[in-house]
């Protein structure tokens, strides 16, 4: 993201006094960090803070709902926090008002602010899918107009491709999905006018990068167009950094324009990019954790038993299966038991039970994440039946591929029997004798 900050600082003195040439001193005492740098740092801080929530290591960036919900929440928090602390950095009118609202809402903007602040999303993303998710989540808190979302996504993908070794020809081909790039910087330099929209800023920034020969040349090319110089250079610099890297000398000079608090965010983010968000793990429960898990389960499924009776009953189940937990460090977020049951038609049969989110984790997607991981592990090598008894609305499990068994198979009015299996197995199963359906609760 430093490329965006360098472009912003270098272009700051030319925003309202355009310099249509690449011949100028890059850093002077007239330069300063504008709203572009502040909001880029705010996005970086939001990613850092959301990362403490934890994310699943796998899923091609689909992670868990809580992680992405937390990112959206932290984007608002950090933008407002930094924006209010540094209010005189050149924020646009509507965004400046948004910064001080108690209940900030998106305002259908397609301004180029969507694209100038988004670079940390590309650096933090572990997959292209996640890069696009980050871009939308971060952008939509303010710039929820299609053009605002498009501008941010284009820049995010250009950076993501560049940091992963894509050639300029590849990046250009992908960017032409978003914008027409059938112009040169020399051709538009004399006619380009100040414009704060994504539509009239992002394409020009992309072409500035594509025509450049080095990181510094990219910054100079973008500034030479005129117009919204700091933002053009910030977007161009963000892409150029990923492609060329940044000379140490320029890094040192740029960071001198930031105070200690802002520099700390920059270095925190560099460390965050190396490590990523805290990883959520699925593993078998330790023996020392089982009492805690069962006490939590008792809150949900007492079934007219004392706690001692509940623990005794459930510990017997452990003879036929394994309890799994989803953890952030050693904090248990959700748990369930996977039981090995009697085969049907020589097909392996498994049962899921005692599915709970722990403590205040209900409704945050952790139980869903654990179920998906366990299903994935069970189905990895063979076709199987996976049964469960649902004490909640069955449509939750239907979204995970479970089917509601016909009434003749239902043995418990309070717990609905459901199964996940292939279509051919399903047809055999529903012609099966009801008493052969596993009744493990």
Order of alpha helices (4+ residues) and beta strands (2+ residues): alpha-alpha-beta-alpha-alpha-alpha-alpha-alpha-alpha-alpha-alpha-alpha-alpha-alpha-alpha-alpha-beta-alpha-alpha-beta-beta-beta-alpha-beta-alpha-beta-beta-alpha
